[in-house]
């Protein structure tokens, strides 16, 4: 058989194994290496809620999908070109994601009777049973060869078997013509201090995996994916959404000159933000791992009162617990950023899976008339800008802000052209200044007539002693149950939030500016909807697209754009929360819902079909 | 710096507690104590922040002419923690009731003590929910008859002192609302204590739990039913100062001086700074009829504080790290160039 090297535009690889097999790491390494190589990239970790679910079972399968391309890549890909399945359960759970011509690599050693039984196979041929026998199958004794590779390493058997993911990575590197140097560099960096003895064995296994693939007849062709040629010049890095949120907050701290305080309680999938901030004390960030979600937000509110850029991070169930304190921040008119990395709900729901189902809670989930700005991010790297803007709005408008991220964004990663901080705007909180005349008092809720924003007087500021709290007050800060005062204060707090619209960017329509159909989405669905939209435009379809990053208030040109289309298709990963929100504000327009509620991202194909149904 | 007086700490807001409520006296003591604290520590008035949760006593910040935060039920301790960590220069005083601190806010209360964050918690313990008009609280006596326990409670109360010392608290003091001078003394000691100071004030709710602490506060029995502990002083009490506390090798005992061979020399001397928490727990746990209830500063020991720890760690990492601005951060780790 003639071996060919095929140049391809993009390729999707799915690494799957037991949750202890190291598939998240293997996938991340492959992604980082491809990013450094210069490919377009998008990743999607899909892992179980259990740290080590029962070994070998379908429920314990952990997956990591990487989509690399020679052009910009906006989604992790619907279906994969290559599936790497470390055991029968991984094969069973992921076979449905394989393309018609996919290559499937399995560890033959794991396909023994016990493994097949645990995965629930009824016959002794899993490929036939799953209907994938016509794919290119590479059945390799990975465990045996890893053991053989390391038999003289002096490592114990358990440590040796843990290295099988590196053997697999070596095979993948051969098939996709990836250089191994970035992985060597990773191993050196990771282990040089604490476990230098494991560097050489891991390198050896990686090399042996690569060489095995080069020699085995089962691999007919290899592939290359060239670096992106049209990429903008500059320095790039790979970044996850959670990391980008943390860094965006640090950027806002720097631009505002206020120290960052993060009070949070660990919760999947938001924890990585707290972890990331905890690393960066060198930028003055203080992190407090609170005793519970409520303490997380309340310590942040205290820090805000004391003059810090205050942040609390959480996911849906934590947002529920923080509701009352959010109301307090609204009433005390203190800046606060709450980051909600949404996951499948309700209740504990599907903690490691993604969804957009907290929108209603973010918009309405509090007692009383309690408006809070809500903003979102549309890609992992965009989380940096979103977190920066959430902080800027909070600090300049004296209000809590909810930043809705998603598990898909938080855990996903993509290459990012590193911005220059000098291109980011200053953040100027409305600090109270000057001295208070003798006999007069500071009025904490007296507003700027243009923005409706009150002044911020921070404890320590002489003469500005005042009291804030949850009880209704007059503009002077005096307790009041006067009916007219309450009506006034409710209206003023709402108006303050509404006027933020002047400070947010207008919507941008892709495709014709008017027509039959406008497709819209919000948050992390951007990549999938944009891909579907571009494919359909290339096919010559008459359709337009706009994406919302700012939910409350909406961009100022929203109504104008909507009025130019006969029908508006709202795509979201819930049962229609954004569509209902828009209907309430713009009952004159024809909104059509397209929803998915499987705690998984959209597939590009699904969106294309939904759009075509409306054309 | 101009000398501050009690008047400087009084706000222009009308005090709206019921006439006869014990909270008035604690507020007065605080307004008298803070000028002394300010002088001793050279604190400006703008350095004070008074925080509270929800309940009758939590109205206190409105009556203080300082920066104030009247927050939500149970969360005062978390708010105080955030304020102190964000700006350790501020001095934080917190007012909270037994329901606020020990029921809905119990979690924050024990964790602030565990962390030893430098805040001053004034726990107003009237053993009842006052603002909601008379339901039992976590400190109500077993069997207490209230609106939500018409046949008597069937649950044991918390002893705040046990809770504080059980969480390895570094400062615990107890007093009665009416003990103005002692309260000033306790508040000053709390202010000087670097760490989490808990002051339990046994307050009288004149409407819903009148006389709850009568067995301690009534002038006819007070001297025999309470003992005021002061550092370096013998633990002697009683109307005739003829009773004292000894340690018999197993536990603390009350003895009559001059009886059973006990002389004044046998009586324990109070040392709030002693590291041994056992004796402080025993003192805090004392109650009638066998023992007098201990008042005064029971425990006051030094330990590292959370706010110092956070601040020092930030400084330390800043000095070591190569990342000094966000641009440094963005370019840290693996990056690549597109030319």
Interface residues (C-beta under 8 A of the other chain):
Chain A: X32 X35 X36 X38 X182 X227 X228 X231 X232 X233 X234 X235 X236 X237 X238 X247 X250 X251 X254 X259 X261 X263 X280 X281 X282 X283 X284 X285 X286 X288 X290 X291 X292 X294 X295 X298 X299 X300 X301 X302 X303 X304 X305 X306 X307 X308 X310 X324 X325 X327 X328 X332 X418 X419 X420 X421 X441 X459 X460 X461 X462 X463 X464 X465 X466 X467 X468 X469 X470 X471 X478 X479
Chain B: X11 X12 X13 X44 X45 X46 X47 X49 X51 X54 X61 X62 X65 X66 X67 X68 X69 X70 X71 X72 X75 X78 X79 X80 X81 X82 X83 X84 X85 X86 X87 X89 X90 X107 X108 X111 X310 X313 X314 X317 X318 X320 X321 X323 X324 X325 X326 X327 X329 X330 X331 X333 X334 X335 X336 X337 X338 X339
